[in-house]
Amino acid sequence: MKKSRHTLIYRSRRHLLATLFFVAVPPLFLLLFSRVAQVAARPLFADFMVSLLRLAAAYIISAVLGWLLAAAFYRGRRATIALPVFDVLQSFPTYAALPIATVLFRPSNLLVIFFLTLAIIWPIFFSVVSQLRLIRHDWEEAVAISQLSGASYLRLFLLPASMPGLITGSIVGLGDGWEALVATEIIIRTRSGLGSFFQSYASHATITAFGILGLLILIFSINKLIWLPLLEQSRILYEE
């Protein structure tokens, strides 16, 4: 089977150079941006890392919880009852609950992670559900013959079968997560993070534009380095 160029990104000198390029671009851009905009580099990198850690924590929670919910409710009578409820929850305007959550959690990392989780989890959940519903009947028969159950059934069958959906949902969910990250940090006025940076320079159009460009470069690099190779590889394994 012919391998995709994304799956070969780490297996040749050309792809290794491309990998190093995409790894180096975001920090180099931040350094260049700090010089051009006359912004101190250390606080800028600190704000970036704080936001990145918040997003990473929210993604891990969303991926684990979203996958477990999808594995539990993707078919049968439980799906008939639960999926419409989850669909309503997905449609609920998240920021409508922000004032109440602010009172409960106070402006903190926990509050930011909570809202990022709400933004990321639904694309992952529904993407995994859609993928699991495509499981071939002969695969299910093989699992029944082998008598897989419990944790072995989840780890050896459902997880590999759902991987393309998990990765696709992660790409979409993290796209929503980056948007929710900056917006939430600005709304609750965090003292650190990208939201704090954008809020500090809201009246400087040039700095704001370069900041948005840097964020887009970062998202593109992450997709190119991590998600696209994983997506191609998971599809190949799924088809085999």
C-alpha positions as CSV (number, residue, x, y, z in Angstrom):
1,M,0.0,0.0,0.0
2,K,1.3,3.4,-0.9
3,K,2.1,5.5,2.1
4,S,0.8,9.1,2.4
5,R,3.4,11.8,2.5
6,H,2.1,12.8,5.9
7,T,2.8,9.4,7.4
8,L,6.3,9.6,5.9
9,I,7.1,12.9,7.5
10,Y,9.6,11.4,9.9
11,R,11.1,8.8,7.6
12,S,13.3,10.8,5.2
13,R,15.8,13.6,5.3
14,R,13.4,15.9,3.4
15,H,10.5,15.2,5.8
16,L,12.8,15.6,8.8
17,L,13.8,19.0,7.6
18,A,10.2,19.9,7.1
19,T,9.5,18.8,10.6
20,L,12.3,20.9,12.1
21,F,11.0,23.9,10.0
22,F,7.5,23.6,11.4
23,V,8.8,23.2,14.9
24,A,11.1,26.2,14.6
25,V,8.6,28.6,12.9
26,P,6.3,29.5,15.9
27,P,9.1,30.3,18.4
28,L,11.1,32.2,15.8
29,F,8.0,34.2,14.8
30,L,7.4,35.0,18.5
31,L,11.0,36.2,18.9
32,L,10.8,38.3,15.7
33,F,7.4,39.7,16.8
34,S,8.7,40.7,20.2
35,R,11.6,42.6,18.5
36,V,9.4,44.3,15.9
37,A,6.6,45.2,18.3
38,Q,9.1,46.1,21.0
39,V,7.4,43.7,23.4
40,A,9.5,41.9,26.1
41,A,10.2,38.4,24.8
42,R,10.1,36.6,28.2
43,P,6.5,37.7,29.3
44,L,5.3,37.0,25.7
45,F,6.7,33.4,25.9
46,A,5.3,33.0,29.4
47,D,1.8,34.1,28.3
48,F,2.0,31.7,25.4
49,M,3.0,28.7,27.6
50,V,0.3,29.4,30.2
51,S,-2.4,29.4,27.5
52,L,-0.9,26.3,25.9
53,L,-0.9,24.4,29.2
54,R,-4.5,25.4,29.8
55,L,-5.5,24.2,26.4
56,A,-3.5,20.9,26.8
57,A,-5.2,20.2,30.1
58,A,-8.6,20.8,28.7
59,Y,-7.9,18.7,25.6
60,I,-6.8,15.7,27.7
61,I,-9.9,15.9,29.8
62,S,-12.1,16.3,26.7
63,A,-10.5,13.5,24.8
64,V,-10.8,11.0,27.7
65,L,-14.3,11.9,28.7
66,G,-15.6,12.4,25.2
67,W,-14.2,9.0,24.1
68,L,-15.6,7.2,27.2
69,L,-19.1,8.8,26.7
70,A,-19.0,7.8,23.0
71,A,-18.0,4.2,23.8
72,A,-20.9,4.0,26.3
73,F,-23.6,5.6,24.2
74,Y,-22.9,5.1,20.5
75,R,-25.5,2.4,19.9
76,G,-28.5,0.6,21.4
77,R,-31.2,1.8,23.6
78,R,-28.8,4.0,25.6
79,A,-27.9,5.9,22.4
80,T,-31.6,6.5,21.5
81,I,-32.0,8.2,24.9
82,A,-28.7,9.9,25.4
83,L,-27.7,11.2,22.0
84,P,-30.6,13.7,21.7
85,V,-29.7,15.0,25.2
86,F,-26.1,15.4,24.2
87,D,-27.1,17.2,21.0
88,V,-29.1,19.7,23.1
89,L,-26.2,20.2,25.4
90,Q,-23.9,20.8,22.4
91,S,-26.3,23.5,21.1
92,F,-26.4,25.3,24.4
93,P,-24.6,28.6,24.3
94,T,-21.6,28.0,26.5
95,Y,-20.9,31.6,27.4
96,A,-24.4,32.0,28.7
97,A,-23.2,30.1,31.8
98,L,-20.0,32.1,32.2
99,P,-21.4,34.5,34.9
100,I,-22.6,31.6,37.1
101,A,-19.3,29.7,36.6
102,T,-17.3,32.8,37.4
103,V,-19.1,33.1,40.7
104,L,-18.5,29.4,41.5
105,F,-14.9,29.0,40.3
106,R,-13.7,32.7,40.5
107,P,-11.4,33.9,37.6
108,S,-8.8,31.1,37.6
109,N,-7.1,28.4,35.6
110,L,-9.9,26.0,36.6
111,L,-12.5,28.3,35.1
112,V,-10.6,28.6,31.8
113,I,-10.1,24.9,31.6
114,F,-13.7,24.2,32.3
115,F,-14.9,26.4,29.4
116,L,-12.3,25.0,27.1
117,T,-13.5,21.5,27.9
118,L,-17.0,22.5,27.0
119,A,-15.8,23.8,23.7
120,I,-13.6,20.8,22.8
121,I,-15.5,17.8,24.0
122,W,-18.5,17.8,21.7
123,P,-16.7,17.6,18.4
124,I,-14.7,14.7,19.8
125,F,-17.7,12.9,21.2
126,F,-19.9,13.1,18.1
127,S,-17.0,12.3,15.7
128,V,-16.1,9.2,17.8
129,V,-19.8,8.2,17.8
130,S,-20.0,8.5,14.0
131,Q,-16.8,6.5,13.6
132,L,-18.0,3.7,15.9
133,R,-21.3,3.4,14.0
134,L,-19.3,2.5,10.9
135,I,-17.7,-0.5,12.5
136,R,-18.0,-3.5,10.1
137,H,-20.2,-6.3,11.0
138,D,-17.6,-9.0,10.4
139,W,-15.3,-7.2,12.9
140,E,-18.0,-7.4,15.6
141,E,-18.4,-11.1,14.8
142,A,-14.7,-11.6,15.2
143,V,-14.8,-9.8,18.6
144,A,-17.7,-12.0,19.7
145,I,-15.9,-15.2,18.7
146,S,-12.7,-14.1,20.6
147,Q,-14.9,-13.2,23.6
148,L,-13.3,-9.8,24.3
149,S,-14.9,-8.0,27.1
150,G,-14.3,-5.2,29.6
151,A,-11.1,-3.3,29.4
152,S,-9.7,-5.6,26.8
153,Y,-12.7,-4.9,24.5
154,L,-12.2,-1.1,24.9
155,R,-8.4,-1.2,24.4
156,L,-8.1,-3.8,21.7
157,F,-11.2,-3.1,19.7
158,L,-13.1,0.1,20.3
159,L,-10.1,2.3,20.7
160,P,-8.4,1.3,17.4
161,A,-11.7,1.3,15.6
162,S,-12.5,4.8,16.8
163,M,-9.1,6.4,16.3
164,P,-9.9,8.2,12.9
165,G,-13.0,9.7,14.6
166,L,-11.0,10.7,17.7
167,I,-8.3,12.4,15.6
168,T,-10.8,14.2,13.4
169,G,-12.8,15.4,16.4
170,S,-9.6,16.5,18.0
171,I,-8.7,18.7,15.0
172,V,-12.1,20.3,15.0
173,G,-12.3,20.6,18.8
174,L,-8.9,22.2,19.2
175,G,-9.9,24.7,16.5
176,D,-12.8,25.7,18.7
177,G,-10.6,25.5,21.7
178,W,-8.1,28.1,20.5
179,E,-11.0,30.5,19.8
180,A,-12.6,29.8,23.2
181,L,-9.2,30.1,24.9
182,V,-8.5,33.7,23.9
183,A,-12.1,34.7,24.3
184,T,-12.4,33.3,27.8
185,E,-9.2,34.7,29.0
186,I,-10.2,38.2,27.8
187,I,-13.8,38.0,29.3
188,I,-12.6,36.9,32.7
189,R,-9.6,39.1,32.6
190,T,-6.9,36.6,33.5
191,R,-3.6,38.0,34.6
192,S,-1.6,35.8,32.2
193,G,-2.1,34.1,28.9
194,L,-2.7,35.1,25.3
195,G,-6.0,36.7,26.2
196,S,-4.2,39.0,28.6
197,F,-1.7,39.8,25.9
198,F,-4.4,40.7,23.3
199,Q,-6.3,42.7,25.9
200,S,-3.2,44.7,26.8
201,Y,-2.5,45.7,23.1
202,A,-6.2,46.0,22.0
203,S,-5.6,49.6,20.9
204,H,-2.5,48.6,18.8
205,A,-3.9,47.2,15.5
206,T,-0.5,46.2,14.1
207,I,0.5,44.3,17.2
208,T,-2.9,42.6,17.4
209,A,-2.7,41.6,13.7
210,F,0.8,40.1,14.2
211,G,-0.4,38.3,17.3
212,I,-3.3,36.7,15.3
213,L,-0.9,35.8,12.5
214,G,1.4,34.1,15.1
215,L,-1.5,32.1,16.5
216,L,-2.5,30.9,13.0
217,I,1.1,29.8,12.3
218,L,1.1,27.9,15.6
219,I,-2.2,26.1,14.8
220,F,-1.0,25.3,11.3
221,S,2.3,23.9,12.5
222,I,0.6,21.7,15.2
223,N,-1.9,20.3,12.6
224,K,1.0,19.7,10.1
225,L,3.3,18.0,12.6
226,I,0.9,16.0,14.8
227,W,-2.7,15.7,13.6
228,L,-2.4,15.1,9.8
229,P,0.2,12.3,10.2
230,L,-1.8,10.7,12.9
231,L,-5.0,11.0,10.8
232,E,-3.4,9.4,7.8
233,Q,-1.8,6.6,9.8
234,S,-5.1,5.8,11.6
235,R,-7.0,5.6,8.3
236,I,-4.4,3.2,6.9
237,L,-4.6,1.0,10.0
238,Y,-8.4,1.1,10.0
239,E,-8.5,0.1,6.3
240,E,-6.1,-2.8,6.9
